[in-house]
Amino acid sequence: MTKIRIMLLLFIGIATQLHAQHQHEVTEEHNDGRGFRIAGIIGHTLINTEGVDNVFVPSWGLDFEYWFNHKWGIGLHNDIEIETFIIRNSDNEEIERINPLVFTIDALYHFGNGFVVTVGPGVELEKRESFYLLRVGIEYEKDITRSMYLMPNLFLDQRFDGYNTWNIGLGIGFKL
């Protein structure tokens, strides 16, 4: 009687595993990665300037992305730094920055296991002076459901005529 129970349990376990694998393959066939995504991010920005103390500034972000397939996408990444701070520009002048906005257009490459590399040009807008910049970063997308994911990220924004910043954040995204 014990052998029959063991055989029955093994049969049920194997059948369940085969059914789950079939469901995973069907889901992968229908989900080629294309589509729009939107994510809200809360984070901190390290303002790194010479001659002035480095400071952490709170920041919020809103990302809009379109994925062409499961590997390549393009994104409009928008951040606001929610504090007033002072930087030193390339002419060694101190400039007060009041809630600057950062807009970048990034190429996105998903290279496996949830990791996404981002690279793209952008601009930091502030009423006194604006800076062009280059953003390089990495994100990790962890699916919570089929349409929602968590996204920790780390970015370096290098201004061409100014200073650089490091951004670290955590976002919640939605696949539309």
C-alpha positions in Angstrom: 0.0 0.0 0.0 2.9 2.4 0.8 4.4 1.8 -2.7 1.1 2.7 -4.3 0.9 6.0 -2.4 4.5 6.9 -3.3 3.9 6.1 -7.0 0.7 8.2 -6.9 2.5 11.1 -5.3 5.3 10.9 -7.8 2.9 10.8 -10.7 0.9 13.8 -9.4 4.2 15.7 -8.8 5.5 15.0 -12.3 2.2 15.8 -14.0 2.0 19.1 -12.1 5.6 20.0 -13.0 4.9 19.2 -16.7 1.8 21.3 -16.7 3.6 24.3 -15.1 6.4 24.1 -17.6 3.9 24.1 -20.5 2.1 27.2 -19.0 5.5 29.0 -18.7 6.3 28.2 -22.4 2.9 29.5 -23.6 3.3 32.7 -21.5 6.8 33.3 -23.0 5.5 32.8 -26.5 2.9 35.5 -26.1 5.1 37.9 -24.2 7.8 39.2 -26.6 8.6 42.2 -24.4 7.2 44.8 -26.6 5.2 47.7 -25.2 5.0 50.8 -23.1 6.1 51.0 -19.5 5.8 53.7 -16.9 7.6 53.9 -13.5 7.6 56.2 -10.5 10.9 56.5 -8.6 11.9 57.9 -5.3 15.6 58.3 -4.6 18.6 60.4 -3.6 21.1 62.3 -5.6 24.7 62.8 -4.5 25.8 66.3 -5.7 29.5 66.0 -6.3 31.3 69.3 -6.8 34.8 70.5 -6.1 35.4 73.0 -3.3 31.9 72.7 -1.9 30.7 70.0 0.4 29.0 67.0 -1.3 25.4 66.7 -0.4 22.6 64.1 -0.8 19.4 65.7 -2.2 16.1 63.9 -2.3 14.7 63.3 -5.8 11.6 62.0 -7.6 11.5 60.5 -11.0 9.0 59.5 -13.7 10.1 57.2 -16.5 8.3 56.5 -19.8 9.7 53.7 -21.8 8.9 51.8 -25.0 10.4 48.4 -25.5 10.9 47.2 -29.1 11.4 43.6 -28.0 12.7 41.9 -24.8 16.2 43.2 -25.3 16.0 46.8 -26.6 14.0 49.9 -25.6 14.1 53.7 -25.5 13.1 55.8 -22.5 12.3 59.3 -21.5 13.6 59.6 -17.9 12.6 62.6 -15.9 13.9 63.6 -12.4 13.4 66.5 -10.1 15.9 67.2 -7.2 13.8 68.6 -4.4 16.2 70.9 -2.6 18.2 74.1 -3.1 22.0 73.5 -3.2 25.2 75.2 -4.4 27.6 73.9 -7.1 30.8 75.2 -8.5 30.9 75.5 -12.3 33.9 75.1 -14.7 34.7 78.8 -14.2 35.0 78.2 -10.4 31.8 80.3 -9.7 29.3 79.2 -7.1 25.8 78.7 -8.6 22.7 78.2 -6.5 20.5 75.4 -7.9 16.8 75.5 -7.0 14.9 72.3 -7.7 16.5 71.5 -11.1 14.7 69.2 -13.5 16.6 66.5 -15.4 15.4 65.1 -18.7 17.2 62.3 -20.6 16.4 60.2 -23.6 18.1 56.8 -23.0 18.8 53.7 -25.0 17.9 50.7 -22.9 19.4 47.2 -23.2 18.2 44.3 -21.1 21.1 41.9 -20.8 19.5 39.1 -18.8 18.3 38.2 -15.3 16.4 41.6 -15.0 19.4 43.9 -15.5 19.0 46.9 -17.8 21.8 49.2 -18.9 20.8 52.8 -19.8 22.8 55.4 -21.8 21.7 58.7 -23.2 22.0 62.4 -23.5 19.9 64.9 -21.5 19.6 68.3 -20.0 19.3 69.7 -16.5 17.0 72.7 -16.5 17.0 75.4 -13.8 15.9 79.0 -14.1 19.4 80.5 -13.8 21.5 78.1 -15.9 21.0 74.8 -17.7 23.5 72.1 -18.3 23.7 69.3 -21.0 24.6 65.9 -19.7 25.2 62.3 -20.4 23.5 59.6 -18.3 24.9 56.1 -17.8 23.2 53.7 -15.4 22.0 50.3 -14.5 18.6 49.1 -13.3 17.3 45.8 -12.0 13.7 44.9 -12.8 12.1 42.4 -10.5 8.6 41.3 -11.5 6.0 41.4 -8.8 3.1 40.5 -11.1 2.8 40.1 -14.9 2.3 43.9 -15.2 4.1 45.4 -12.2 7.7 45.4 -11.2 10.2 46.8 -8.6 13.1 48.7 -10.0 16.2 49.7 -8.0 18.6 51.8 -10.0 21.9 53.6 -10.0 22.8 56.4 -12.5 25.8 58.7 -13.1 24.8 62.1 -14.7 27.9 63.8 -16.1 27.3 67.5 -17.0 29.4 68.7 -19.9 30.0 72.1 -18.5 29.6 71.6 -14.8 29.5 68.9 -12.3 28.4 65.3 -11.9 25.8 63.5 -9.8 25.1 60.0 -8.7 21.5 58.9 -8.4 20.2 55.9 -6.4 16.5 55.1 -6.3 13.8 52.6 -6.0 10.8 52.6 -8.4 7.6 50.8 -9.0 6.8 50.2 -12.7 3.9 49.1 -14.8 3.9 47.3 -18.1 1.0 48.8 -20.1 
